Structures are given as C-alpha cells and as structure tokens.
Amino acid sequence: MNRSTTEVAVVGAGPAGLMLAHLLQRAGIDSVAIDIRSRREIEETHRAGILEQDSVRMLVDTGVGDRVLREGSRHAGIDLAFGGGGHRVDFEALTGATVQLYPQTDVFIDLADARERDGGDVRFGVSDVSVDDITGDRPLVRFTDADGARHEISARILVGSDGSRGICRHAFPEEGRRQYFREYPFAWFGILCEAPPSSEELIYNHSERGFALISQRTETLQRMYFQCDPAENVDDWSEDRIWAELQQRVGPNGYTLKEGPITSKVVLPFRSFVQEPLRHGNLVLAGDAAHTVPPTGAKGLNLALADVRVLAEQLERHLRHGAEDALDQYAERALQRVWKAQHFSYWMTTMLHRLPGASDFDLRRQVGELSCVTGSDAGSTYLAECYTGWPTRERDPR
C-alpha cells in the first residue's frame, strides 16, 4: 500500500473536480484528484455546453479561457418557437449578459491541459475507490491506480465530485441525508450531424408533436434533439425518419432545418435530483454528485462550476484561516443557487415539452404561457437572467 497525504483529495476529475484543483493550486492549497475513467474516455464522451457569462469569466480569469474565447460561439439570445413563429429573447438587451456555446468536453480538455501544465496531481483510470473516516480529522481515500498499485491518501478534506453514479453521495449516512428526486416521463433523442448551422442561435421549439431543440457545435457539425419516450431504441430510427420528425416539429413554426449525415444518436433521460446536506464531517459534495437538472435550462455544467468557485473560497478560509463554519457556508450558498436552477430548469421543461396524456387545453395553455414570456419585458428579462446565470456584475469578458 502506497500512503501519502494532501490537503484536499478530490474524487472525480471531470470539469468540476479539475476546476476545483486548479483554483486550489492558485490559492496555494495542495490537492490530488482521481477518476475511474481514463482521460481519453472522458474526452471522447461528447457533451454539449452552454456557458453562462460568469463561467466564461472564471475560465478567463484563471488562465484557462483562451480557447473558449477563440473557438466558442457567443450567443446574445435564443429563439422560442411556438404558435406558428419564432420569438427572440435578447439576453444582451435585457440584462447586458450573454452565453457562450462551448462543449463541456472542451472545457474538460482545457482544464486537464492546465493541470498537466501546472504539474497538478491528477490520476485517471483508477479503480476500487473507497472513502473512509469522513468524520475524522484525516479522512481517507483508497484506490488502485492504472498500473495496479494500491494507494491510500490521507487528506484534511475530501470532495466528492464523482457524478450522479459515484460513491461519495452514498458515503453520507442514510439517516443523515435527504434526497429530493423527480423523474420525467420523457427523454431527448439527440443527434450529431454533418451539416451547416440551421440557425445562428439556439431554437427552443414547442409543437403539438413535442419539444425540439436546434443547437450547434461548429460550422460543419450540429447537435439537435427532439422529445421522445425514455424507452426509445435509437436503432429503430433511420436518418430519414429522424429528419422527417425534426422537420415536422419545427416546420409549423416557420423553420426548415439543413440536413446532413448523422454521426451519433443517443437517448438522454430526464431527472432532477438534490441531496442535502452537502457536507458530512470532512466530506463535501459538488457538481453532479450533489445535484442534477434537466438539460432544458443549460444549467448542469454551470452549476458545477459555480459550486467549486464557492467551495474553493470556503476551503481557503477553512484551511488557511481556521474558519470552522466555512464548509457549512459553502453548502448554504451553493444550495441557494441549486434550488433556483432547479426551479428554472423545471419551468423551462414543463413549459416546452408535451406531457403524456396532454389535452388540447394543456397545449393551448403552454402557448399562452410562452406568449406571456415573450410578450412581456418582465417575463423575457426573468428568462434571460436565469439563462445567463442571474444578474452579472460586468459585461462579457471579450
């Protein structure tokens, strides 16, 4: 058994874990981050990404924002399509804020490169991970590294950023945790296709056939989604059938999609989850280990980055200045934002998707709700503030 010590041991080296390790190093705090996936496996898991303005600012201000500014696509609004037409919500005019279209995969690559550049201790491809003595002064994380060697790391604080299927949330005693959960009766059928963009900004499309989202990746590769049954089998959908369904979703609202070869198909189930508290002893949760949201509001990655920004501040207070309440303050501050994001994601989801068994009244009521949002500066501003990350203090870092 190889034994070592560090100040903060981070279980999970996705974007949240790597950003936390990056922020801690800038504050002079040692950390070790581990992940059961290989770096290549994470890089090859394609995930879309809309970054809030403050998320972009954090990347830029900490020296990992060069590529997001150079290669990301700045979006100043979205289209809400319903009732026979498109209705643009102008984020920049309403709030002075924008978002950046930049895949989560690329955020991970940028952070992994930064940890390698800065000599950070990140260990991918580990197995047999366990955490122990989380209420003691020196909690432990044990694992087998990619070469088969066993390790035990003693830390002052453990951080669980190991996602919704990780071990850390389950390390909390059952009687000392509460889990809030909602599963939705639909999923997204997502595709990647080789085609030019169909729109300059995202289209959130409401129709009698169900929701569709028209997004982008690059000038030649696009990502699109349509609402489907969670049990849908992607093999049952030919390219012709997929394109016919997407065109029928957006056509009544005046859009025609540019088609091309489909390179990827996936069904993404929907769920909302929050675990409270976020701290037990010297183990704290961040990112998807603590909460998940439906993708409709583009909050998942942004919530994770917001978590670790606050957590890094509170860890510095705790480890460097002896603030005993710092970790509890992290939990309180993070959960305030989490529940706001849960509401916004739920609201966007239920406003735009067709629920099973929906009546004509239900569909017409949704159109009325969308009309209230787009026909009111107050309604549009509320959507813009939530989507861009709530009121920001400064304008776009570009």
C-alpha positions as CSV (number, residue, x, y, z in Angstrom):
1,M,0.0,0.0,0.0
2,N,1.4,3.4,-1.0
3,R,0.5,6.0,1.6
4,S,0.6,9.8,1.1
5,T,-1.0,13.0,2.4
6,T,-2.6,16.1,0.9
7,E,-4.8,18.9,2.0
8,V,-7.7,18.2,-0.3
9,A,-8.5,14.9,-2.0
10,V,-10.9,15.2,-4.9
11,V,-12.9,12.2,-6.0
12,G,-13.9,12.8,-9.6
13,A,-11.7,14.6,-12.2
14,G,-14.3,15.9,-14.6
15,P,-14.7,19.6,-15.2
16,A,-15.9,20.3,-11.6
17,G,-13.1,18.3,-9.9
18,L,-10.4,19.7,-12.2
19,M,-11.6,23.3,-11.8
20,L,-11.6,22.9,-8.1
21,A,-8.0,21.6,-8.1
22,H,-7.0,24.4,-10.4
23,L,-8.5,27.0,-8.1
24,L,-6.9,25.4,-5.1
25,Q,-3.5,25.4,-6.6
26,R,-3.8,29.2,-7.4
27,A,-4.6,29.6,-3.7
28,G,-1.5,27.6,-2.7
29,I,-3.5,24.6,-1.5
30,D,-2.3,21.1,-2.3
31,S,-4.7,18.6,-3.8
32,V,-4.9,15.2,-5.5
33,A,-7.8,14.4,-8.0
34,I,-8.7,10.9,-9.1
35,D,-11.2,9.5,-11.6
36,I,-12.2,5.9,-12.6
37,R,-12.3,7.0,-16.2
38,S,-9.3,7.4,-18.4
39,R,-8.6,10.9,-19.8
40,R,-9.3,9.6,-23.3
41,E,-12.6,8.1,-22.2
42,I,-13.8,11.5,-20.8
43,E,-12.5,13.4,-23.9
44,E,-14.5,11.0,-26.2
45,T,-17.7,11.5,-24.2
46,H,-19.3,14.2,-26.3
47,R,-21.4,16.6,-24.3
48,A,-22.9,19.9,-25.4
49,G,-22.3,23.0,-23.4
50,I,-23.7,26.5,-22.9
51,L,-21.6,28.5,-20.6
52,E,-23.0,31.3,-18.5
53,Q,-21.1,34.6,-18.6
54,D,-19.7,34.1,-15.1
55,S,-18.5,30.6,-16.1
56,V,-16.6,32.1,-19.1
57,R,-15.2,34.8,-16.8
58,M,-13.9,32.2,-14.3
59,L,-12.1,30.3,-17.1
60,V,-10.6,33.5,-18.5
61,D,-9.6,35.0,-15.1
62,T,-7.9,31.8,-14.0
63,G,-5.9,31.4,-17.2
64,V,-7.8,28.6,-19.0
65,G,-10.1,30.7,-21.2
66,D,-8.0,31.3,-24.3
67,R,-9.7,28.6,-26.4
68,V,-13.2,29.3,-25.1
69,L,-12.9,32.9,-26.4
70,R,-11.2,31.9,-29.6
71,E,-13.3,28.9,-30.6
72,G,-16.6,29.4,-28.6
73,S,-19.6,31.0,-30.2
74,R,-21.0,34.0,-28.3
75,H,-24.8,33.9,-28.2
76,A,-26.8,37.0,-27.2
77,G,-30.2,35.3,-27.1
78,I,-32.4,32.4,-28.0
79,D,-35.5,31.8,-30.2
80,L,-38.6,30.5,-28.5
81,A,-40.6,28.9,-31.4
82,F,-44.3,28.3,-30.8
83,G,-47.8,29.2,-32.2
84,G,-46.6,29.4,-35.8
85,G,-43.5,31.6,-35.5
86,G,-40.2,32.4,-33.7
87,H,-39.8,34.9,-30.9
88,R,-36.3,36.0,-30.0
89,V,-35.4,36.7,-26.4
90,D,-32.5,39.2,-26.5
91,F,-30.4,38.4,-23.4
92,E,-27.9,41.2,-24.0
93,A,-30.5,43.9,-24.5
94,L,-32.5,42.7,-21.4
95,T,-29.6,42.0,-19.0
96,G,-26.3,43.0,-20.6
97,A,-25.3,39.4,-20.4
98,T,-24.6,36.7,-23.0
99,V,-23.7,33.0,-23.0
100,Q,-21.0,31.0,-24.9
101,L,-21.7,27.9,-26.9
102,Y,-18.7,25.7,-26.0
103,P,-18.8,21.9,-25.5
104,Q,-18.4,20.6,-22.0
105,T,-15.8,18.1,-23.5
106,D,-13.6,21.0,-24.5
107,V,-13.9,22.6,-21.0
108,F,-12.6,19.3,-19.6
109,I,-9.7,19.3,-22.1
110,D,-8.7,22.8,-21.3
111,L,-8.7,22.1,-17.6
112,A,-6.9,18.8,-18.0
113,D,-4.2,20.5,-20.1
114,A,-3.9,23.2,-17.4
115,R,-3.4,20.7,-14.6
116,E,-0.8,18.9,-16.7
117,R,0.9,22.2,-17.5
118,D,0.9,23.3,-13.8
119,G,2.2,19.9,-12.5
120,G,-1.1,19.1,-10.8
121,D,-1.6,15.6,-9.3
122,V,-4.4,14.0,-11.3
123,R,-4.8,10.3,-11.6
124,F,-7.1,8.9,-14.3
125,G,-8.2,5.3,-14.8
126,V,-8.2,4.3,-11.1
127,S,-10.4,1.5,-9.7
128,D,-11.6,0.1,-6.3
129,V,-12.2,3.6,-4.9
130,S,-13.4,4.0,-1.4
131,V,-13.6,6.7,1.2
132,D,-13.3,6.2,5.0
133,D,-13.2,8.0,8.3
134,I,-15.0,11.0,6.8
135,T,-15.9,12.4,10.2
136,G,-12.3,12.2,11.5
137,D,-9.6,14.8,11.3
138,R,-7.8,12.9,8.4
139,P,-10.4,11.3,6.1
140,L,-9.0,8.7,3.7
141,V,-9.5,7.8,0.0
142,R,-8.2,4.4,-1.2
143,F,-7.9,3.3,-4.8
144,T,-5.9,1.1,-7.2
145,D,-4.1,3.1,-9.9
146,A,-4.0,2.4,-13.6
147,D,-0.8,0.3,-13.1
148,G,-2.4,-1.9,-10.4
149,A,-0.8,-0.3,-7.4
150,R,-2.9,0.3,-4.2
151,H,-2.9,3.8,-2.7
152,E,-4.2,5.4,0.5
153,I,-4.3,9.2,0.6
154,S,-4.9,11.0,3.9
155,A,-6.4,14.5,3.5
156,R,-7.8,17.2,5.6
157,I,-10.9,17.5,3.4
158,L,-12.5,15.1,0.9
159,V,-14.5,16.5,-2.0
160,G,-17.0,14.3,-3.9
161,S,-17.3,15.5,-7.5
162,D,-17.7,12.0,-8.8
163,G,-21.1,12.5,-10.6
164,S,-24.5,11.1,-10.2
165,R,-23.3,7.4,-10.2
166,G,-20.3,8.0,-7.8
167,I,-19.7,6.7,-4.4
168,C,-19.4,9.9,-2.4
169,R,-23.0,10.8,-2.1
170,H,-23.7,7.3,-0.7
171,A,-21.0,7.7,1.9
172,F,-23.3,10.0,3.8
173,P,-25.2,8.0,6.5
174,E,-28.7,7.3,5.2
175,E,-30.3,8.7,8.3
176,G,-28.3,11.9,7.9
177,R,-29.2,12.7,4.3
178,R,-32.3,13.6,2.4
179,Q,-32.6,13.1,-1.4
180,Y,-35.1,15.1,-3.5
181,F,-35.8,13.4,-6.8
182,R,-38.1,13.8,-9.8
183,E,-38.1,11.6,-12.9
184,Y,-39.7,12.9,-16.0
185,P,-41.9,10.8,-18.4
186,F,-39.8,11.8,-21.5
187,A,-36.3,11.9,-22.8
188,W,-34.3,13.7,-25.5
189,F,-33.3,11.9,-28.7
190,G,-30.1,13.6,-29.5
191,I,-28.1,13.6,-32.8
192,L,-24.9,15.0,-34.1
193,C,-25.0,15.7,-37.8
194,E,-22.6,16.9,-40.5
195,A,-24.4,20.0,-41.8
196,P,-24.2,23.8,-41.7
197,P,-26.0,25.6,-38.9
198,S,-29.8,25.9,-39.3
199,S,-29.8,29.0,-37.1
200,E,-27.4,31.5,-35.6
201,E,-28.7,30.9,-32.1
202,L,-30.5,28.0,-30.3
203,I,-34.1,27.3,-31.1
204,Y,-36.4,26.1,-28.3
205,N,-39.3,24.7,-30.3
206,H,-42.8,23.9,-28.9
207,S,-45.1,21.8,-31.0
208,E,-48.1,19.5,-30.8
209,R,-45.7,16.6,-31.6
210,G,-43.4,17.5,-28.7
211,F,-40.4,19.6,-28.0
212,A,-37.3,20.1,-30.2
213,L,-34.0,21.9,-29.6
214,I,-31.9,23.1,-32.5
215,S,-28.3,23.7,-31.3
216,Q,-24.9,24.0,-32.9
217,R,-21.4,22.7,-32.5
218,T,-19.2,24.1,-35.3
219,E,-19.7,25.5,-38.8
220,T,-19.9,21.9,-40.1
221,L,-21.2,19.8,-37.1
222,Q,-24.6,20.4,-35.4
223,R,-26.4,19.0,-32.4
224,M,-30.2,18.6,-32.3
225,Y,-32.7,17.0,-30.0
226,F,-36.3,16.0,-30.0
227,Q,-38.6,14.8,-27.2
228,C,-39.1,11.1,-27.1
229,D,-40.1,8.2,-24.9
230,P,-37.3,7.2,-22.4
231,A,-37.5,3.6,-23.7
232,E,-37.0,4.7,-27.3
233,N,-34.4,2.5,-29.2
234,V,-32.1,4.5,-31.4
235,D,-31.7,1.6,-33.8
236,D,-35.4,2.0,-34.7
237,W,-34.7,5.4,-36.1
238,S,-33.2,5.7,-39.6
239,E,-31.7,9.0,-40.8
240,D,-34.8,9.7,-43.0
241,R,-37.1,9.1,-40.1
242,I,-35.1,11.3,-37.8
243,W,-35.0,14.2,-40.2
244,A,-38.7,13.8,-41.0
245,E,-39.6,14.0,-37.3
246,L,-37.4,17.1,-36.7
247,Q,-38.7,18.9,-39.7
248,Q,-42.3,18.2,-38.6
249,R,-41.5,19.6,-35.2
250,V,-40.1,22.9,-36.4
251,G,-41.9,23.4,-39.7
252,P,-45.2,24.7,-38.3
253,N,-43.2,27.5,-36.6
254,G,-41.6,28.6,-39.9
255,Y,-38.2,26.8,-39.7
256,T,-36.5,24.4,-42.2
257,L,-33.5,22.5,-41.0
258,K,-30.4,22.0,-43.0
259,E,-29.8,18.2,-43.2
260,G,-26.7,16.1,-43.4
261,P,-25.2,12.7,-42.4
262,I,-26.0,11.8,-38.8
263,T,-22.8,10.7,-37.0
264,S,-24.2,10.0,-33.5
265,K,-27.6,9.0,-31.9
266,V,-28.4,8.8,-28.2
267,V,-31.4,8.9,-25.9
268,L,-30.9,11.1,-22.8
269,P,-33.3,10.5,-19.9
270,F,-34.5,13.4,-17.7
271,R,-34.3,13.8,-14.0
272,S,-34.0,16.3,-11.2
273,F,-32.0,15.4,-8.0
274,V,-30.7,17.2,-5.0
275,Q,-29.0,15.7,-1.9
276,E,-29.0,17.6,1.3
277,P,-26.8,18.4,3.2
278,L,-23.8,18.9,1.0
279,R,-21.5,18.2,3.9
280,H,-21.0,15.4,6.3
281,G,-17.9,15.7,8.6
282,N,-15.0,16.4,6.3
283,L,-16.6,15.2,3.1
284,V,-18.4,17.7,0.9
285,L,-20.2,17.2,-2.4
286,A,-20.1,19.3,-5.6
287,G,-21.5,19.2,-9.1
288,D,-23.5,16.2,-10.3
289,A,-22.6,14.2,-7.1
290,A,-24.9,16.7,-5.3
291,H,-27.5,17.6,-7.9
292,T,-28.7,17.1,-11.4
293,V,-31.1,19.1,-13.5
294,P,-32.9,18.6,-16.8
295,P,-30.8,20.0,-19.7
296,T,-33.5,22.3,-20.9
297,G,-32.2,25.3,-18.9
298,A,-28.5,24.6,-19.7
299,K,-27.6,24.6,-16.0
300,G,-25.7,21.4,-15.3
301,L,-22.1,22.4,-16.1
302,N,-22.7,25.9,-14.9
303,L,-24.0,24.8,-11.5
304,A,-20.9,22.5,-11.1
305,L,-18.5,25.4,-11.9
306,A,-20.5,27.7,-9.5
307,D,-20.2,25.1,-6.8
308,V,-16.5,24.8,-7.0
309,R,-15.9,28.5,-7.2
310,V,-17.6,28.9,-3.9
311,L,-16.1,25.8,-2.4
312,A,-12.6,26.9,-3.3
313,E,-13.2,30.2,-1.5
314,Q,-14.5,28.4,1.6
315,L,-11.8,25.8,1.6
316,E,-9.2,28.6,1.7
317,R,-11.0,30.2,4.6
318,H,-11.1,26.9,6.4
319,L,-7.6,25.6,5.7
320,R,-5.7,28.8,5.8
321,H,-7.6,30.9,8.3
322,G,-9.2,28.3,10.6
323,A,-12.8,29.3,9.8
324,E,-14.8,26.5,11.4
325,D,-18.1,27.5,9.7
326,A,-16.6,27.7,6.2
327,L,-17.8,24.4,4.8
328,D,-21.3,24.9,6.2
329,Q,-21.3,28.3,4.5
330,Y,-20.3,26.6,1.2
331,A,-23.3,24.3,1.5
332,E,-25.7,27.1,2.3
333,R,-24.5,29.3,-0.6
334,A,-24.4,26.5,-3.1
335,L,-27.9,25.2,-2.3
336,Q,-29.4,28.6,-2.8
337,R,-28.3,28.6,-6.4
338,V,-29.1,24.9,-6.9
339,W,-32.7,25.4,-6.0
340,K,-33.1,28.4,-8.2
341,A,-31.6,26.4,-11.0
342,Q,-33.9,23.5,-10.2
343,H,-36.9,25.8,-10.5
344,F,-35.8,27.4,-13.7
345,S,-34.9,24.0,-15.4
346,Y,-38.3,22.6,-14.3
347,W,-40.1,25.6,-15.5
348,M,-38.5,25.6,-18.9
349,T,-39.0,21.8,-19.2
350,T,-42.7,21.8,-18.3
351,M,-43.4,24.9,-20.4
352,L,-41.9,23.5,-23.6
353,H,-42.5,19.7,-23.5
354,R,-45.6,17.8,-24.3
355,L,-46.6,15.8,-21.2
356,P,-48.0,12.3,-21.7
357,G,-51.8,12.5,-22.0
358,A,-51.7,16.2,-22.6
359,S,-55.1,17.6,-23.8
360,D,-55.7,20.3,-26.3
361,F,-56.3,22.6,-23.3
362,D,-52.8,21.8,-22.0
363,L,-51.1,22.6,-25.3
364,R,-53.0,25.9,-25.7
365,R,-52.2,26.8,-22.1
366,Q,-48.5,26.3,-22.9
367,V,-48.7,28.6,-25.9
368,G,-50.4,31.2,-23.6
369,E,-47.5,30.9,-21.1
370,L,-44.9,31.3,-23.9
371,S,-46.8,34.3,-25.2
372,C,-46.7,35.8,-21.7
373,V,-43.0,35.3,-21.5
374,T,-42.1,36.7,-25.0
375,G,-44.8,39.4,-24.9
376,S,-43.6,41.0,-21.6
377,D,-40.3,42.7,-20.9
378,A,-40.6,41.5,-17.3
379,G,-41.2,37.9,-18.5
380,S,-38.4,37.9,-21.0
381,T,-36.0,39.5,-18.5
382,Y,-36.7,36.8,-16.0
383,L,-35.9,34.1,-18.6
384,A,-32.8,36.0,-19.7
385,E,-31.5,36.5,-16.1
386,C,-32.0,32.8,-15.3
387,Y,-30.5,31.5,-18.5
388,T,-27.4,33.7,-18.4
389,G,-26.8,32.9,-14.7
390,W,-28.8,35.6,-12.8
391,P,-27.7,39.3,-12.9
392,T,-24.0,39.6,-13.6
393,R,-21.8,42.4,-12.4
394,E,-19.8,43.0,-15.5
395,R,-20.2,42.6,-19.2
396,D,-18.8,39.9,-21.4
397,P,-15.0,39.4,-20.8
398,R,-14.4,39.9,-24.6
